[in-house]
Each structure stands twice: as structure tokens, then as C-alpha cells.
Amino acid sequence: MSFPERPFPRAAGLVAALLGLLLPLLALTTPAHAAPTGFRVENGRLLEASGNDFVMRGVNHAHTWYADRISSLAHIKAKGANTVRVVLSSGDRWTRNDAADVADVVAQCKQNRLICVLEVHDTTGYGEQSGAVTLSRAADYWIGVHSALAGQEDHVIVNIGNEPYGNTNYTNWTADTKAAIKKLRDAGFDHTLMVDAPNWGQDWAFTMRDNAASVFAADPDANTVFSIHMYGVFDTAAEISDYLGRFVAARLPIVVGEFGHDHSDGNPDENTILAVTQQLRLGYLGWSWSGNGGGVEYLDMVTNFDPNQLTSWGERLFNGANGIAATSEEAAIYGSGSGGDTTAPTAPGTPAASAVTASSATLTWGAATDANGVTGYDVVRISGGTETVATTTTGTSATVTGLTAATSYTFAVYARDAAGNRSQRSATVTVTTPSGGTTGACEVGYRVTGEWPGGFQGEVTVRNTGSSAVNGWTLRWSFPAGQRITNMWGGTPAQSGSEVSVTSASYTAAIPASGSVTLGFTGTRTGTNPSPTAFSLNGADCSAA
């Protein structure tokens, strides 16, 4: 993923009624090929070796920049994903992920029953982005780590290079992609290959769309999947439906390899992306688990890699309509099968509630047991005969947020094991949130320290007015006039629309009684710049300084 300005005009989306007229342009000729040993493409569908139709439901994880966060794979699985797309580096722009590290990533994917889509990020924006490398160079990297991938064709898909052209010389994409596929096949790669579109992955010039058939035909194994990245270019339902529909009609395999709910180049229509991929049974991989910077922190699905702190984007992708929890099916390679694990964990202990505020509550329960290990817990909200997943976690406690003041809620917990078996539901706990409007032991001061056309710098001081220390915090407020944070020091921000959530940095997490911490940030504005008027700390309202 990258976020440059798009200097060329966007081609207008074509209506679905014209689809039949253009299908001859995408006519598919399947070459003779060897039988794949793992994943394979047949009739435009991605199949497992067993013949099971596999639909990716997952997220992207920035491993090459956060190698110490490998535990994120377990957390991603616990949220219900069946696939993770893992960012790697060839060593040309970032630290090289060597064969040993790649083997460890694959092992972690398998341990967590995830399909691994591995991609090289150093190709991002080639021709426009300084330092970006060619697809041929990416192919050389894959050949260099082949020892970690051989024999993993059932579990690994090789995404040759991320967004391999920007908006310069992108017409070379077709020839370069064919050459990279050939290089890998000649080197003995039997894996399903995935190829990203040019134009920073968004294919606004339709280079990939119009040449996909010839690229597929150039693969001697006929085992290539196409990946479109949907950000600002795909901001209408017509564009999304038209683009994906053309591949399906032409029987060419397509997945949405990256997408978000917002973006610096426009506002993608994530609801349509989710609905259409579910309708057409196409895979999708949201960007991204956590760790975004450069002004797109709002694309984090969880805050600071904490699986118990889902952002609004994470909540939408995992738990919303057509989201991962509702539509993901585990790969058949991990199915119980003959002799497999079919025994569910024991039920978790009855949850107990604590730290109940007007908008949140912390639940804690006794651990479930399982012969092969419990991998996660689903906290559900019960209303009448309906259950709704409130959050998921790998531990035995979770904080449920987004509650309404002076309201009664009933919660229970399920346990899941590595085979996907789900326990009986725990006993329930009922929580009644207090009335809103009470002031917690905190005071927040907000001030603008500088302004310029379209931007400003701000400062937020959080004071602990209580008698005990605060250890770790989340501060929330709403901007009144469309302001957006672009960079922050002292905390990690996440923003969805006007709603801002900031979690403490390691050096600001502790606020002693009568002490304070100060955060600074830069932001954008479109006109006036009024200050927020209400703040909450760890769910409790704060007074204004």
C-alpha cells in the first residue's frame, strides 16, 4: 500500500449492461499445464488441492516493519480470518526477510490455521517511487527464499510484488508480469501466484483488466490470481461492481487484495466492496491490522496491535455486514477430516464485570480447556434470542466499548480451539451502565498552538485529578469541523470521521495522582478550526481545563 496523489484523470466506470459487448476482449485460452500440487485455479475460481472452493477472508499484516509482532497472526485468526497477507521485503528498501524468517512466518500461519499470502513490498510504485524495484527483482527474491516455500503449496500463495507500478510507464506492467511469472515457473515454483495491478494497485487505466487474459495464458501452470487494491478510485458501487463483474464473467480469478474505509485519495465504498465480494464469492483482504503511519493511521483495525482495542474500521470489517466473522470459512486443509480434532473446548467460566462506565465494561472469565489448546474467545451480547459478537480476544478478559449510558446489557463467552471447534456458551452476566454526564477524575486542556492554510498544530494536556495513578489510558474526543490528525507525539491516534481515539505511548502511559501528560499533534482543516468541547478518559467524562 502507498498513498501518492493520482495525477491522471480517473477513467469512468462502465455500466454492467455493456459487459457482454466487451467479453470477447477478455477471451480466455487455457494453456497446457502441469497439475498444481496445492492451490489451483479452475474455471476462474481458486480451489484447494481437495477441490474445495476457497474464498479469502482476511487482512494485511505489516510483518517486515513489525517483526516483533508475529503474535498478531494468532489475534487475526481469533477474529475469524482464514487468510493473512504478510508484508515482506527483498532487502532493497527495508530489512530483508531471509529464508529462515519466511519459514517462521509460514509455520506461524499454519499453526494458526491461516492461509499465507506472502508479498514483496519493495516493488511499490516502481517507475514513480524512488527506490522501488522491478518485478524481476522481486522474482529473484522469491527464488532466493524458495527453500522456505517448497512443499508449502497447500498453505502459501506467492504475491509476486506489491503495487508494482505507479502512474509512470505502467503500460509495461503486462510484459513485466508475464516475465516474472515465467521466471518463477522456470525456477520450480508450483504455487498459486498472485499479481497486483499497476497504478498503485488501483488499475484506474485498466491495464490489468484489459490484459488479464493474456497474462493468465502466459502462466504455463494456469495458476495465477489477479489482485485489485480498492481505495479512492473505487468510491462508487458502479465502479466496484463493474470491475469485479468483468473478471467473473471472463472466468478470470480476482481478489480485492487491499481496501479500506477511507483514504487520502478519496473515500472508497467499503460497504459495496464487502457486499459484492460476498455476492460473487470473491476473496478480500483488508488493509491493515495495525501500525499504519504517514497520516493514514485511521486504517488500523486495532489500536497499537492490541486485539482488544478494535477501531471503528476493525469493527466494521470483522463484525459488520458481509464481514469476516459472518462470512469466513476455514481452509479445508485445516479441516478435522479423518482422525482430526472434533472435540470442542469446555465452556469458559462465568464472566464477571468490572470498571463499568457509561460507555464500556471490562469482562473477566475463567479459562476454557481443550486437548489441543484454546486459541480465542468470542464475547457475545445477548438480546432476547439474538447473539451479537461484541469483541474477540486470545486472553480471558476483554473491554466492551460503545455502550449506552443507563442501559442493561447481557454478555456471555464462547471458546474456540485451533480446529475451529466452538465451546458451549458460558453462563451470562448482566451489566447496567451508569447514567452519562458524570465527570471522572480527569481534566483535559486543548489548545491550537499554530495555524496555516489547510493545517494546524495542537496540544492536549491530560491531568489526573484523582487520588490514584492512571496506568495506561485511552482518550477520546470529536472534532467539530472536519479536522483530521496527520501526526502525533505522546500517543497513538486512530480516527474515523470526526471521532478520535488516542492510546498512550509507553512514556505517557503512567499519570500519577495530580500529575499530567501532554500530547502534541499536527492536523488538517478545511475552514474554521473550533476546539473540541468534550473528552473522555478510559470511558469516563473529563472536565475541561
C-alpha positions in Angstrom: 0.0 0.0 0.0 1.1 3.5 -0.7 -0.6 6.9 -0.8 0.6 9.2 -3.6 -1.5 11.7 -5.3 -3.0 10.3 -8.5 -2.0 12.8 -11.3 -4.0 11.2 -14.1 -7.8 11.5 -14.6 -9.8 8.5 -13.5 -11.4 6.5 -16.2 -15.2 6.5 -15.8 -16.8 3.2 -14.7 -18.8 1.4 -17.3 -22.3 0.1 -16.6 -22.9 -3.6 -16.3 -25.1 -3.6 -19.3 -22.1 -3.2 -21.6 -20.3 -6.1 -20.1 -21.4 -8.6 -22.7 -20.1 -6.4 -25.5 -16.6 -6.4 -24.2 -16.2 -10.0 -23.1 -14.6 -11.1 -26.3 -11.7 -8.7 -25.4 -11.1 -10.9 -22.3 -11.5 -14.3 -24.0 -9.6 -16.9 -22.2 -7.4 -19.6 -23.7 -6.0 -22.1 -21.2 -2.6 -23.4 -22.0 -1.4 -26.9 -21.3 0.0 -27.1 -17.8 1.1 -29.4 -15.1 -1.3 -30.3 -12.4 -0.8 -28.0 -9.4 0.2 -29.7 -6.2 -1.7 -27.3 -3.9 -4.0 -24.4 -4.6 -5.1 -24.2 -8.2 -7.3 -22.1 -10.4 -10.1 -23.8 -12.4 -12.8 -22.0 -14.3 -11.9 -18.7 -12.7 -12.1 -20.0 -9.2 -9.4 -20.5 -6.6 -9.5 -24.1 -5.3 -7.6 -26.1 -2.7 -6.0 -29.3 -3.7 -9.0 -31.1 -2.3 -11.2 -29.3 -4.8 -12.7 -27.1 -2.1 -13.6 -23.6 -3.4 -11.6 -21.2 -1.2 -12.7 -17.6 -0.6 -10.2 -15.4 1.2 -11.5 -13.5 4.2 -8.6 -11.8 5.9 -6.3 -8.8 6.5 -2.9 -7.5 5.7 -0.1 -7.6 8.3 3.0 -5.4 8.1 5.5 -8.1 9.2 8.6 -6.6 7.7 8.3 -3.4 9.8 6.9 -5.1 12.9 8.7 -8.4 13.0 8.3 -8.5 16.8 4.5 -8.6 16.3 4.3 -12.1 15.0 1.7 -12.9 17.7 -0.7 -10.8 15.6 -1.3 -13.8 13.4 -3.0 -15.6 16.4 -5.0 -12.5 17.1 -6.1 -12.2 13.4 -7.2 -15.8 13.5 -9.1 -15.3 16.7 -11.1 -12.6 15.0 -12.3 -15.2 12.4 -9.9 -14.6 9.4 -9.0 -17.5 7.2 -6.1 -15.7 5.4 -3.4 -13.2 6.2 -1.4 -11.2 3.6 2.1 -10.7 5.0 4.3 -7.8 4.0 7.9 -8.9 3.3 11.0 -7.1 2.0 13.6 -8.2 -0.6 16.1 -6.0 1.2 16.2 -3.3 -1.4 14.1 -0.7 0.6 13.8 -2.3 4.0 15.5 -5.1 6.0 15.4 -8.3 4.1 13.3 -11.1 5.3 15.5 -14.1 4.8 14.6 -17.7 4.3 14.6 -18.5 8.0 12.2 -15.7 8.8 9.9 -16.6 5.9 9.9 -20.2 7.1 8.9 -19.0 10.6 6.1 -16.9 9.1 4.7 -19.9 7.2 5.0 -22.0 10.3 3.0 -19.4 12.3 0.4 -19.2 9.6 0.0 -23.0 9.7 0.0 -23.1 13.5 -2.9 -20.6 13.5 -4.7 -22.3 10.6 -4.3 -19.4 8.2 -3.6 -19.4 4.5 -0.4 -17.3 3.9 -0.4 -14.8 1.1 3.3 -13.6 1.0 4.1 -10.4 -0.8 7.3 -8.3 -1.5 6.7 -4.7 -0.8 9.8 -3.2 -2.4 8.2 -3.0 -5.8 5.6 -0.5 -4.6 5.2 2.3 -7.1 8.0 1.3 -9.4 8.7 3.9 -12.1 7.4 6.7 -9.8 8.5 5.9 -6.3 12.2 6.4 -5.5 13.9 3.2 -4.6 11.2 0.9 -5.9 12.4 -2.2 -7.7 11.2 -4.3 -10.6 9.1 -7.4 -10.6 12.1 -9.2 -12.0 14.0 -8.3 -8.9 11.1 -9.4 -6.7 11.1 -12.8 -8.5 14.8 -13.1 -7.7 14.0 -12.6 -4.1 11.4 -15.4 -4.2 13.9 -17.7 -5.8 16.4 -16.8 -3.0 13.9 -18.0 -0.3 12.5 -20.9 -2.3 13.7 -23.3 0.4 11.2 -21.9 2.8 8.4 -22.3 0.4 8.9 -25.6 -1.4 6.3 -28.1 -0.3 4.0 -25.4 1.1 1.8 -25.1 -2.0 -1.3 -26.1 0.1 -0.7 -23.3 2.6 1.1 -20.4 0.7 0.2 -18.2 -2.2 3.0 -16.1 -3.6 2.1 -12.4 -4.3 5.0 -11.5 -6.6 5.2 -7.8 -5.8 3.0 -5.1 -4.2 1.6 -2.4 -6.4 4.4 -2.9 -9.0 3.9 0.3 -10.9 2.8 3.8 -10.0 1.4 6.1 -12.6 4.6 6.3 -14.8 5.3 3.7 -17.6 2.6 1.5 -16.2 1.8 0.0 -19.6 5.0 -2.1 -19.1 3.1 -4.0 -16.4 1.8 -6.7 -18.8 5.2 -7.7 -20.2 6.9 -7.5 -16.9 4.3 -9.5 -15.1 4.5 -12.3 -17.7 8.2 -12.3 -17.5 8.2 -12.6 -13.7 5.7 -15.5 -13.8 7.9 -17.3 -16.3 11.0 -16.8 -14.2 9.3 -18.3 -11.1 7.9 -21.2 -13.0 11.3 -21.9 -14.6 12.8 -21.9 -11.1 10.4 -24.6 -10.0 7.6 -22.7 -8.2 4.4 -24.7 -8.3 2.5 -22.3 -6.0 -0.5 -20.3 -7.0 0.9 -16.8 -7.9 -0.9 -13.6 -7.2 -0.2 -10.4 -9.3 -1.1 -6.9 -8.2 -2.4 -4.2 -10.6 -0.4 -1.1 -11.6 -1.4 2.5 -10.9 -0.5 2.0 -7.2 -2.6 -1.2 -7.3 -5.9 0.5 -8.4 -5.7 -0.1 -12.1 -7.6 3.1 -13.0 -6.2 2.9 -16.6 -7.5 -0.7 -16.8 -4.1 -2.1 -17.8 -4.6 -5.3 -15.7 -8.3 -5.6 -16.5 -7.7 -5.5 -20.3 -4.6 -7.7 -20.3 -5.5 -10.2 -17.6 -6.5 -12.9 -20.1 -3.1 -12.8 -21.9 -1.2 -12.7 -18.6 -3.2 -15.8 -17.3 -2.5 -17.6 -20.6 1.2 -16.9 -20.2 1.4 -18.9 -17.0 2.3 -22.5 -18.0 0.6 -23.8 -14.9 -2.6 -21.6 -15.5 -2.4 -20.8 -11.8 -2.4 -17.1 -11.4 -4.8 -14.9 -9.4 -5.3 -11.2 -10.0 -5.4 -8.7 -7.1 -7.0 -5.2 -7.3 -6.5 -2.7 -4.5 -9.6 -0.6 -3.8 -9.1 2.9 -2.3 -10.2 6.3 -3.7 -10.6 5.1 -7.3 -13.4 2.8 -6.2 -15.7 5.2 -4.5 -19.0 4.2 -6.2 -20.9 1.0 -6.3 -21.0 1.0 -10.1 -17.2 1.1 -10.4 -16.8 -1.8 -7.9 -19.4 -4.0 -9.4 -18.3 -3.3 -13.0 -14.6 -4.1 -12.3 -15.1 -7.3 -10.4 -18.0 -8.4 -12.6 -15.8 -8.3 -15.7 -13.3 -10.7 -14.2 -16.0 -13.1 -13.1 -17.8 -13.0 -16.4 -14.5 -13.7 -18.2 -13.7 -16.6 -15.7 -10.5 -14.9 -14.5 -9.7 -15.2 -10.8 -9.8 -11.9 -8.9 -9.4 -10.9 -5.3 -9.5 -7.5 -3.5 -6.0 -7.7 -2.1 -6.2 -4.4 -0.2 -9.0 -1.9 0.6 -10.0 0.5 3.4 -12.9 2.5 4.7 -11.3 5.9 4.0 -8.2 7.2 2.1 -6.2 10.2 1.3 -7.1 9.9 -2.4 -10.9 9.6 -1.8 -13.5 7.7 0.1 -13.8 4.0 -1.0 -17.2 2.4 -0.8 -16.3 -0.3 1.6 -19.9 -1.5 2.1 -20.2 -2.3 -1.6 -16.8 -3.9 -1.7 -17.9 -6.2 1.1 -21.4 -6.9 -0.4 -20.2 -7.5 -4.0 -17.3 -9.8 -3.0 -19.7 -11.8 -0.8 -22.3 -12.0 -3.6 -19.7 -13.1 -6.2 -17.8 -15.3 -3.7 -14.6 -13.4 -4.2 -11.8 -13.0 -1.7 -10.9 -9.8 0.2 -8.0 -8.8 2.4 -8.5 -5.5 4.3 -5.6 -3.1 5.0 -4.4 -3.4 7.7 -4.1 -5.0 11.2 -2.1 -2.2 12.9 1.0 0.0 12.6 0.0 2.4 9.9 1.7 5.8 9.8 2.1 8.8 7.5 -1.4 10.2 8.1 -3.3 7.0 7.4 -3.4 5.7 11.0 -7.2 5.5 10.6 -6.6 2.3 8.5 -5.5 0.4 11.7 -8.0 -2.3 12.6 -6.8 -2.5 16.2 -5.0 0.2 18.2 -1.3 -0.4 18.9 -1.6 -4.1 17.9 -4.0 -4.8 20.8 -6.7 -7.2 19.7 -9.0 -6.0 22.4 -9.0 -2.4 21.0 -10.9 -2.7 17.7 -11.1 0.6 15.9 -14.3 1.5 14.0 -12.7 0.2 10.8 -11.8 -3.1 12.5 -15.2 -3.4 14.0 -16.7 -2.8 10.5 -14.5 -5.4 8.8 -14.6 -8.1 11.3 -18.1 -7.8 12.8 -20.2 -5.8 10.3 -22.4 -7.0 7.5 -20.6 -9.3 5.0 -17.6 -9.0 7.3 -15.0 -11.6 8.3 -16.8 -13.1 11.3 -20.0 -13.6 9.3 -18.6 -15.0 6.0 -15.2 -16.6 6.7 -14.7 -20.3 6.2 -11.5 -22.0 7.3 -9.4 -23.7 4.6 -10.3 -27.3 4.1 -6.6 -28.2 4.6 -7.1 -27.4 8.2 -10.4 -29.3 8.5 -10.8 -32.0 11.0 -11.1 -34.8 8.5 -10.4 -38.4 9.4 -8.8 -38.6 12.8 -8.8 -34.8 13.3 -9.9 -32.8 16.3 -13.7 -32.7 16.6 -13.9 -32.1 20.4 -14.9 -28.6 21.4 -13.3 -26.8 24.4 -15.0 -26.7 27.7 -17.2 -23.7 28.3 -15.5 -20.7 29.8 -16.2 -19.6 33.3 -19.0 -17.2 34.1 -17.8 -13.7 33.2 -17.5 -11.0 35.9 -17.9 -7.3 35.1 -15.6 -4.5 36.4 -14.7 -1.0 35.5 -18.2 -0.3 34.3 -18.6 3.2 32.8 -21.4 4.9 30.9 -19.9 3.5 27.6 -17.7 0.5 28.5 -17.3 -2.5 30.7 -14.4 -5.0 31.4 -15.3 -8.7 31.5 -13.1 -11.4 33.0 -13.8 -15.2 33.0 -12.2 -18.5 33.8 -10.2 -20.1 31.1 -11.7 -23.0 29.0 -9.7 -26.2 28.5 -9.0 -28.1 25.3 -6.8 -31.1 24.5 -5.0 -29.1 21.7 -5.2 -25.7 23.1 -7.7 -22.8 23.2 -7.0 -20.2 20.5 -9.5 -17.5 21.3 -12.7 -16.4 22.9 -15.8 -14.7 21.5 -17.7 -12.3 23.8 -21.3 -12.0 22.7 -24.0 -9.6 23.6 -27.4 -11.3 24.1 -30.7 -9.6 23.4 -33.8 -11.8 23.6 -32.9 -14.8 21.4 -30.2 -12.9 19.4 -26.5 -13.0 19.9 -24.1 -10.4 18.5 -20.3 -10.7 18.7 -19.1 -7.8 20.9 -15.4 -8.5 20.7 -12.9 -11.3 20.4 -9.7 -11.9 22.3 -7.0 -14.5 22.9 -7.0 -13.9 26.7 -9.5 -14.3 29.4 -10.6 -10.6 29.7 -11.8 -8.0 27.3 -13.2 -4.5 27.4 -16.5 -4.0 25.6 -16.9 -0.4 24.3 -19.6 1.6 22.6 -22.2 1.0 25.2 -25.1 3.4 26.0 -25.5 5.1 29.4 -28.1 3.8 31.8 -28.7 0.6 29.8 -28.7 -3.0 30.8 -26.7 -5.5 28.8 -26.2 -9.3 29.0 -23.0 -10.9 27.9 -21.6 -14.4 27.6 -18.4 -16.0 26.2 -17.5 -18.9 23.8 -14.1 -20.5 23.5 -12.6 -21.7 20.2 -9.8 -24.2 19.5 -7.2 -24.5 16.7 -9.6 -26.8 14.8 -12.3 -24.2 14.8 -14.4 -26.1 17.3 -16.6 -23.8 19.5 -17.5 -24.5 23.1 -20.9 -24.3 24.7 -21.8 -20.8 25.8 -20.7 -19.7 29.3 -23.2 -18.6 31.9 -24.3 -14.9 31.4 -23.6 -11.7 33.3 -25.8 -8.7 33.2 -24.2 -5.2 33.3 -26.1 -1.9 33.8 -24.1 1.1 32.7 -24.4 4.3 34.9 -26.0 7.5 33.7 -23.9 9.6 31.5 -22.7 13.0 32.2 -20.8 12.3 35.4 -17.3 13.6 35.5 -14.3 11.3 36.1 -11.1 12.1 37.9 -9.6 13.8 34.9 -9.2 17.2 33.3 -8.3 17.9 29.7 -6.9 21.1 28.2 -6.9 21.6 24.4 -5.3 24.4 22.5 -4.2 25.3 19.0 -0.5 26.3 19.0 -0.3 27.3 15.4 -2.3 27.5 12.2 -1.6 27.8 8.4 -3.8 27.4 5.3 -5.3 23.9 5.4 -3.4 22.9 8.6 -2.7 23.4 12.2 -0.7 22.2 15.2 -2.4 21.4 18.5 -1.6 20.4 22.1 -3.7 18.3 24.5 -2.9 18.1 28.3 -4.4 15.3 30.3 -4.4 15.8 34.1 -5.2 13.1 36.6 -7.3 14.8 39.3 -7.9 11.6 41.2 -6.1 10.1 44.2 -4.5 7.1 42.5 -2.3 6.8 39.4 -3.5 6.0 35.9 -1.6 3.3 34.2 -2.4 3.1 30.6 -5.2 5.2 29.0 -7.4 5.9 26.0 -8.5 9.5 25.4 -11.5 10.2 23.1 -13.0 13.3 21.6 -14.9 14.5 18.5 -13.6 17.2 16.1 -16.5 19.7 15.4 -15.4 20.9 11.9 -13.9 18.0 9.9 -10.3 18.4 11.3 -8.1 15.3 10.9 -4.9 14.3 12.7 -1.9 13.7 10.5 0.9 13.1 13.0 1.0 12.8 16.8 3.7 12.5 19.5 2.9 11.3 23.0 0.1 8.9 21.9 -1.1 6.7 19.0 -4.2 8.2 17.3 -7.0 6.5 15.4 -9.7 8.5 13.6 -12.9 7.6 11.9 -14.8 10.6 10.6 -14.9 13.1 13.4 -14.3 10.6 16.2 -10.7 10.5 17.6 -9.3 7.8 19.9 -5.7 8.2 21.3 -3.9 5.5 23.2 -1.0 6.3 25.4 2.6 5.9 24.3 4.9 3.9 26.6 6.4 7.1 28.0 3.0 8.8 28.7 1.1 5.7 29.9 1.5 6.5 33.6 -0.2 9.6 35.0 0.5 10.0 38.8 -2.2 11.4 41.1 -2.3 15.2 40.5 0.1 14.7 37.5 -0.4 15.3 33.8 0.9 14.4 30.4 1.0 16.5 27.2 0.4 15.3 23.7 1.2 17.2 20.5 -0.1 16.8 17.0 -0.4 18.3 13.5 -3.6 18.1 11.6 -5.5 19.3 8.5 -8.6 21.6 8.4 -10.8 22.8 5.6 -12.0 26.1 7.1 -12.7 27.2 10.6 -10.9 25.4 13.4 -13.0 25.3 16.6 -11.8 23.2 19.5 -13.5 20.0 20.7 -15.7 20.6 23.8 -15.9 17.1 25.4 -13.3 14.5 26.3 -13.3 11.1 28.0 -10.5 9.1 29.5 -10.9 5.4 29.8 -14.6 5.8 29.3 -15.1 8.5 31.9 -16.0 12.0 31.0 -13.4 14.6 31.8 -13.8 18.2 32.8 -12.4 20.9 30.5 -9.4 22.9 31.7 
